[in-house]
Amino acid sequence: MPNLASPPAEIWRLYRNRATGENRIKELKYDYALDKINQQSFDATETTLNFIMIAFNLMSLFKQVV
């Protein structure tokens, strides 16, 4: 990957949103067992994923409020 010619503050703004992405993936994988949701059909897997994402979002909102 080539070096960016932008000022450091702009590069930081570009990459700071990506920094939490890996942590969210780890949280979904370990706390919500996202890596173990393989069902027999695509629809069942999609439904399970949607429920997990709803639970994750509700817990995130709860953490912000509390």
Secondary structure, DSSP 8 states (H G I E B T S, - for coil): -----S-HHHHHHHHHHHHHHHHHHHHHHHHS-GGG---SSHHHHHHHHHHHHHHHHHHHHHHHH-
